[in-house]
Amino acid sequence: MTLEILTPEKKLFSGEVYGVQLPGITGLFEILDKHAPLVSALGKGKLKVLKEKNAFVHYSIQGGFVEVLNNKVSVLVEGAEALD
């Protein structure tokens, strides 16, 4: 599945991933390959990118939205920084 993490200033991440764990406004949720279409608001917290089953990268985000469509995940956030 393809993941893009975008802020108003720049593209933080773009590439193929195994999955992504996101801080929703009511709690954490995870998106894996071939997930159903979805649009959700995101809260402030940690975003975890699962590059492979045992390799991951963390980002701290300030809130935003995620869209899942046709095996592509687009994360639009107000602000973010890599933690690793």
C-alpha positions as CSV (number, residue, x, y, z in Angstrom):
1,M,0.0,0.0,0.0
2,T,1.2,3.5,-0.7
3,L,1.4,6.1,2.1
4,E,1.9,9.9,1.8
5,I,2.3,12.2,4.8
6,L,1.8,15.8,3.9
7,T,2.0,19.1,5.8
8,P,1.1,22.6,4.4
9,E,4.9,23.2,3.9
10,K,6.2,19.9,2.6
11,K,5.8,16.1,1.9
12,L,7.3,14.3,4.9
13,F,7.0,10.7,3.6
14,S,6.0,9.0,0.4
15,G,6.4,5.3,-0.3
16,E,5.2,1.7,0.0
17,V,4.4,0.5,3.5
18,Y,3.1,-2.5,5.4
19,G,0.7,-0.4,7.5
20,V,0.2,2.8,9.5
21,Q,-1.0,3.4,13.0
22,L,-2.8,6.7,13.6
23,P,-4.1,8.8,16.5
24,G,-7.8,9.2,15.8
25,I,-9.8,11.7,17.8
26,T,-11.3,8.8,19.9
27,G,-8.2,6.6,20.0
28,L,-5.6,4.8,18.0
29,F,-6.4,2.8,14.9
30,E,-4.4,0.9,12.3
31,I,-4.7,0.7,8.5
32,L,-3.3,-2.3,6.7
33,D,-3.1,-3.4,3.0
34,K,-6.4,-3.4,1.1
35,H,-8.3,-1.5,3.8
36,A,-11.8,-0.3,3.0
37,P,-12.3,3.3,1.9
38,L,-12.2,5.7,4.9
39,V,-12.0,9.4,5.9
40,S,-11.2,10.2,9.5
41,A,-10.1,13.1,11.7
42,L,-6.8,12.8,13.5
43,G,-5.9,14.1,16.9
44,K,-2.5,15.1,18.3
45,G,-0.2,12.2,19.0
46,K,2.2,9.6,17.5
47,L,1.9,8.3,14.0
48,K,3.7,5.0,13.4
49,V,4.7,3.9,9.9
50,L,5.2,0.2,9.5
51,K,7.7,0.0,6.7
52,E,7.9,-3.8,7.0
53,K,6.6,-6.2,9.7
54,N,9.5,-5.3,12.1
55,A,10.7,-2.0,10.8
56,F,8.9,1.3,11.7
57,V,9.3,5.1,11.9
58,H,7.5,7.4,14.3
59,Y,6.2,10.9,13.7
60,S,4.7,13.4,16.2
61,I,1.6,15.0,14.6
62,Q,-0.5,18.0,15.6
63,G,-3.8,16.7,14.1
64,G,-5.4,16.6,10.7
65,F,-7.2,14.1,8.4
66,V,-6.5,10.7,6.8
67,E,-8.1,9.3,3.6
68,V,-7.9,5.7,2.4
69,L,-8.9,5.0,-1.2
70,N,-7.7,2.3,-3.7
71,N,-4.9,1.1,-1.4
72,K,-3.5,4.6,-1.0
73,V,-3.3,6.3,2.3
74,S,-3.1,10.1,2.4
75,V,-2.4,11.7,5.7
76,L,-2.8,15.5,5.8
77,V,-1.5,17.1,9.0
78,E,-1.2,20.6,10.4
79,G,2.3,19.9,11.7
80,A,4.6,17.0,12.1
81,E,8.2,16.0,12.9
82,A,10.1,12.7,12.7
83,L,10.9,11.2,16.1
84,D,13.4,8.5,15.0
